[in-house]
């Protein structure tokens, strides 16, 4: 057992990282279960396309409304305490939802309200959790540490959570959300085991929250590598979401994969991500970071072109499998690079600007994808994505070398907490 633990979370990453990893994986399982059970619960309450689409919007909206505030608060208070409070509030909302389902008083208004409140709590919890990694792990190990966290997301949230959530929902509508409550509470207990110095990471926290947000935005805008990285994730999420928003129709009408086609495509991407967990360490050790980043973004551009051209289901499955591989590598690398470059006292604010860019890109891209497909056909969003991502990559190609080494001037100091 100790050999397995050492392979998953090498001792050099520290005991604090192991508690963080256990908390993250536990939370990911619960979130994955809810990811399947949530839409099923909504469909059991309404068949209105408007209300169903509103549920999707409510999952993204809290980031756009509260993301910057969450980052500023994470830099002002005890970060562990913020995670705990946010998760406990999330558990309270879920308990109320479970009670309403069990007593039969649930309705679509209750479900949508619960989704919005849970999503809001997740913004604060996820933002604060994202600041903990650089406080626990040496800068040189942030890449492998991020890969371990993403492994839990791929395996537990995307692969295991969905079928478990659907099976539990079939047994009883309240059961999957009850299981999510347990996972949230267990994740809270695990994160409390992390040993960090108590209190905020800043000595001076008497400024206004809006001033803190402005300071975080100014820091990002004045740091060319992190600024470019943020613009890349914004534009590439717009182009990616444009195609992904119509993927279910693409699977049915373009590549003719049948009623299970969409599930097969998303599963292929998740399996690709799982494969990437095995090879990430080797890639990070043997391939220059700038080269890895360029290859990942080149493959993204090529994926859009390939999906626009192909009419074969098996080809589309291979493309999505490859997408899962390079998306995992990009996600781990970009998070590690950003965390290496950003000072501890700015991790929450800069990370929240980055997160808002991620979700803003998804919202804008999804809206554009629907409009483009409506007017020019289901492959048109992929042509749009190919051109848009290609132009963006051409513009940032030379800067990617600077992005990859954004922390070059920062000395790799020891981790800031006892292990």
N, C-alpha and C positions, 0 to 999 in steps of 0.2 A: 504493500500500500504506500509506503514512504517513497518507493521508487517512482510510482505513478504520480504522487504529489509533487516530487521534485521535477519530473518531466513537464507537468502542467504549469507549475509555478516554481521555477528554479529558486533555490535558497538565496541567491544573490539579489533577488527582487525584494526580499524582506518579508517579515511576518505581516506587516501592515498591508502589503499588497495582497497577500493571501486572503485576509479578511475582506478586503475590497472586492477581490475576484469572486469569493463565495457569495457575498451580498449581491453583486451584479448578476451572477448566474441565477441565483434564486429569484430575483426580481424579474429577470428575462423570461423564466419559465411561466411565472404568473401572468406577465404581460402577453406572452404568446398564446396562452389559454384564452385570455380575454379578447385577443385579436380575432379569434375565430368565433367565440361566443357572442361578442358584441353585435356584429352584423346579424347573426341568427336571432338575437333578442329583438333587434329593431324590426326585422322582417316578420317576426311573430306579432308585432304590434301595429304595423302599418305596411301597406304596399305602395305608398305614395312615393314616386321618384324624387320629388322635391325634398321630402323629409329624410329619405335615405341619403341623398346627396348632402343634406345639411349635416348629417351625422359625420360624414367624411370631413366636411369643412370644420366642424367643431374639434376635430382631432388636431388640425393645424393652427386654428385661430389663437389658442392661448400663447403659442410661441410668438406670434406677431404682436399680440397685445402686451404681454408681460415679460417677454424674453430679456429685453434690455434691463428692466427693473430687477429681474432675478439675478442677472450678472452683477449688477451694482450691489445688491444686498449680500451676495456670496462673498464679495470683497470687503464687506463691512462687519460681518458677524462671525461667530464660530461656525465654520463650515459643516462640521459633523452635526452640530445641533440643528442647523438649517435642514439638512437631509432628514434627520429624525422627525422634526416637526412636520415637514412636508409629507413624509410617508405616513405619519400617523393621521394627518388630515385626509389623505387619500384613503386610508383604511376606513375612517369614519364614513366617508361618502359611500364606499362600497358596502359597508354593513347596512346602511340605510337602503341601498338599492336591493340588497339580498332580502331584507325584511319586507320591502314593498312587493317583491316577486313572490315570496313565500306566502304573504297574506292576500295576494290577488289584487292589490290596489295599484299595481304598476300600470303606467300608461306611457305613451310616447314622449310626453312632456317630461315625465320623471326620468326616463332613460336619457334623453338628450341633455337635460340639466346635469345629470350625474356624469355623463361623458365630458361635458365642458369643465366641471369642477375637478374631476380626476385628471384631465389633461392639464389644467392650470397647476395643480399640485405637482405633477410630473415635471413641468417646466422648472420649478424651483428645486426639486430634488435632483433632476438630471444635471442642471447647471452647477449646483454645489458639488455633486459627485464628480463631475468632470474636472474640478479644480484639485481634487485630492491626489490624483496620480502623480503630478510633478512634485508633490510634497513627500511622496513615499519612495519613488524610484529614481535612480541615477539617470541623468539625461541620456547617456549612451544606451540605456536599457528601455527607454520609453517605447521604441518600436515594437519589441517583442512583448512588452507589457500590454500595449494597445491591441496587439494581435490576439493575446489570450482573452481579453475582454470581448473582442468581436467574435471569437470562437463560441462563447456562450450565447451571443446574440443569434448567430447562424444556426447553431444546433438546437438550442432550447426555444428561442423565440420563433424562428422561421420554420424549422423542421418539426420539432417535437410538439411545440405548443399548439399548433393549429389542429392536428388530429385529436389530441387529448381534449382540447376545448370543445370540439364538435361532439366527441363521444360523451363528455360530461353533460353537455347541454341536452343531448338526447335522453340522458338519464333523468335530468331535472333541470329546469331553466335556471334555478338559483345556484346550483352546485358549482359551476365553473367560477362564478364570482366569489363564492365562499372560499374556494381554493385560492383565488387571487388575494383575498384578504390575508389568508395564512402566509402566502409567499411574501407579501409586503411586510407583515409583522416580523417574519423570520429575517428578511433582508435588513430590517431596522436593527434587530438584535445583533446581527453580524457586523454591521458598520460601526456599532458602538464599541466593538472590540479593537478598533483602530486607535493606536496611541499617537495623538498629535498634541502639541502644546495648546492648552485651552485659550479661547478668546479669538478675536479677529486677527488677520494677518497684517493689518495696517495699524500703526500707532495712532494716527489721526483719522478719526471717523466722524468728525463734527460737521462735515460738509453736507450739502443737500444731495439727495439721491440723484436728482437731475444733473447736478454738477459732476457727480461721479460718472454718470453715463457719458456726459460730454467729454470728460477726461479719457475715458476708455476709447471712445470713437477717435479722439485726436491722437491717442497713442497708436492706434491701428493705422490711421491715415498717414502718420509720420514714419511708419516702418514699412518701406517698400516691399520686402518679401512677404510679410504677413498680409499686407494690403492686397497684393496681387493674388495670393492664395485665396483670400476671401472672394475676390472678384471672379476667380476661376470657378469656385464652388457654386457661386450664384448663377453664372451664365451656363455652366454645364448642367446644373439642376433644372434650369429652364428648358434646355434642349432635351435632356433625358425625360423629364416629366411630360413633355409634349407627346412623345411617342408612347410612354408607359400609360398615359391616361386612356388611350384607346386600345391597349394591348388585348383586352378581352375580346373586343370586336375583331381585331386583327387576327387573333387565333381562330376565330370562327369563320370569317369570311375571306381572308387572304390566304392563309396557309392551311385552312381546312383541317384543324386538329380536333374538331368536334366539341361536345359540351364540356369535356374535361381538359380542353386545350390550355386554357388560361392557367389552371392549376399545374399542368405539366411544365409550362414555361417558367412560372415562378419557382417551382420546385427545382428545375434545372439550374436556375440561378443560385438557389440556396445550396445545392450540391456542389456547384463550382466554388462557392465561398468556403465550403467545408474542405475541399481539396486544397484551397489556398492556405488553410491553417497549417497544413503539413509542410509546405514548401516556403512559407514566408521567412522563417529564420535563415534559411540558406540564401534566399534572394537578397535579404538585407545585408548579409555578410559578404557576398561575392559580387553584387552588382551596385555600381554607384547610384546614390539616391536620385540624382538628376536624371540618369538614364531610366531608372525605374518609373519615375514620374512621367517622363516623356512617352515611354512605351504604354503606360496605362491610359494616358489621354489619347494617344494615337489609336489604341484599340477601341476606345469609346467612339471616336469618329468613324472608324471602320465598321463598328457594330451597327450604327445607324444606317450606313450605306448598304450593308448586307441585308438588314431587315427590310429596307425599301425595295431591294431587288428580288429577294427570294420569294418563291411561291410554294416551297417545300416545307412541310412541317418538321421533318427531321433536321433540316438545315437550321431552322429557327431555334430548335431545341439546343443544337450545338452552339449557336451564337449566344444564347442566354446562359449556357453553361460557362462559356468563356467570359461572359460579362461578370458572372459571380466571382470568378477567379481574380480578375484585375480590379474589380470594385472593392474586394476585400483588401487587396494589397494597397490600393490608393487610400482607402479609409484609414488603415492603420498608419501608413506613412504620413499622411497629411496631418492627422491628429498629433502624432509624435513630433513632427517638425514644428507645428504651431506651439505646442507646450514647451518645447525646448527654448523657443525664442522669446516667449512672453514672461515677464517677471511675475513672481508669485502673487504680488499684490494686485496685478491686473488680469490674472487668469480668468476670473469670473466675468469681468466686463468684456474682454476681448473674445472669450469663448462664446458669450451670449450674442455678440454682434455676428460672429461666424454662424451660430445656430439660427439666428433670424434670417441670415442670408440663405441658409439651406432651405428653410421652410418657405420663405418668400419665393425662392426659385421654383419650388414644387407647386405652389399655388398659381403663380403666373404661368408656368409651363403647362399645367393641367388645363387652365382656361384656354390658352392658345391652342393646345392640341385638339380640343373639342371643336373650336371654331374652324381651324384649318381642315380637319377631317370632314366637317360638315360641308365645306365648300369645294374641296379638291380631292376628297377620297381618303381612304384609311391608310394609304402609304405616304400621303403628303406630310404628316407630322414627322415621319422619319427622314424625309428629304430635308425638311426644315431643320431638324436636329443635326443632320450631317453637315449642312452648310454653316449653321450657326456655331457648332462646336469646332468645325474646321477653321473658321475664321478666328475664333477665340484662341485656339491652339497656336496658330501662326503668329498672332500678336504677342503671346507670352512665351514662345519657344525659347528665346535667348534668356529670358528672365528666370526660367525654371532652375538653372544652375544656382542662381542667387537664393531662390526659395529653398532649395534643398539644403543649403548651408546657412540658413537664416540665423542660426545660433553660433556662427563661427567665432564671434567676438566674445561669447559668453563662456566663462570658465566653468568646467564641469565640477561644480561643488558637490560635496556630499549631500545625501538626502537630508531633509530638514527635520527628521524625527527619529527617535530611537526605534530600533527594530526589535 
